Amino acid sequence: AIEMFYVNDDGLIDFGEFIEIDRRFPLVLFPAFRLQSVMQKNTLGENGWKRINEAVVKQQQRNDYMELHGGKEPPESMYEKYGKMFGLVNKKKVHVDKIMAARPAAAAKMGD
């Protein structure tokens, strides 16, 4: 049955195929999503995971900018400028490359 979702015959379920499975058979993936939700709530909490996701997205945007501009840092926003003056900005780098490397290949293809 799962073969009906393989579009490109690469043996992996890419993000589009995953979405189609979830759309057509939501109960198949429900236990996995429920487990993920419970684990997130019981470890860092919803806000902790939200902050991690925001940091990963921001770091990925920064990496993309630097790749397109020969390694040059993106310009600081007004929030960052004022935040640095008052010590409010957390400039801790998120290692997106390590996070992406630890993801399964099918999940990593999601961004492709």
N, C-alpha and C positions, 0 to 999 in steps of 0.2 A: 504493500500500500504506500509506503514512503517513497517508492520509486516514482510515483506519479508527480512528485514535487521537484525532482531533480530536473532542472532546466538545461544546465550546461554539462551534465554527465561527468563532473569532476570528482564525484564521490563525497563532496562536502555540501552541507546545507548553508547557502549564503543567506544574507539578511533578507532579501526579497523572498526567497523560498521559505524561510522561517516565518515571516509575516503571513504568507499564504497559508501555511499549516495552522498557525494560530487563528486566522480568520475563519477557516473552514472547520477546524476541529479544536475549539477552545479548551475542551476538557482534557485533551491529551497533554497540554503543557501546563494546565492549572496547578498540579502538584509541585512542579518545579518552581513556578512563580510564588506559590504559597510558602515553600521552604525558604526561598530567597528572602521573602519579606520577613518571615519570623527570625531568620538568622541576622538580618540587618537590624531589626528592632532590638534584639537581645545582645548585640555586640556594641556598635557605636551609636545606635539610635538613628532615627530617621534624619535628624538634623546633621549628625556626623557624616552620614553617607552623602547627604545633599552637598555639604561643604567639600567633601572629597571629589564628587562629580564636578562641581563648579571649578575647583582647582585644576582638575585634569583637563577640562574643556579650555580654560584660560591658558594653561601651559601649552596645549596643542595649538591654539591660535597663535601664541607667541612663537612657537617652533616653526609654524607655517610661514609667518611673517619673515622670520629670520632666514628661512630657506629661500624665499622669493627675493630677499634684499641683501644677498651676499653676506649673511651672518650679522647684519646690523640689527641692534635692538629696536623694538617698536617704540614710538614716542610715548612718553608718560601721559596718562590722563590727568585732568585737574584733580580728581579724587586721589590719585596716587601721589601727586605733588604735595597736596595739602596733608594727606595722610602721613607722608614721610616727615613733614615738619612737626607733626604732633605725635608721631610714633604710633599711628593707627594702622599702617599697612603691613601686612605679613608678606614679606618677599621670599619666603621659603620656596625653593624650587620643587615642583612635583616632577618626578622622573617618569614621564609618560612612556618613554621607550621601555622601561622595565615593566610597567603595567601592561603595555601592549604585548611584550614578549611573553608574559605569563598567561595571556589569554589563549584559549583554544583557537586553532586555525580558522574554524568556521566563524567564530565570533569576531576574530580580527578582520575577516573579509568584509565585515559589515560596513566599514568606512570606505571600501573600494567602490 
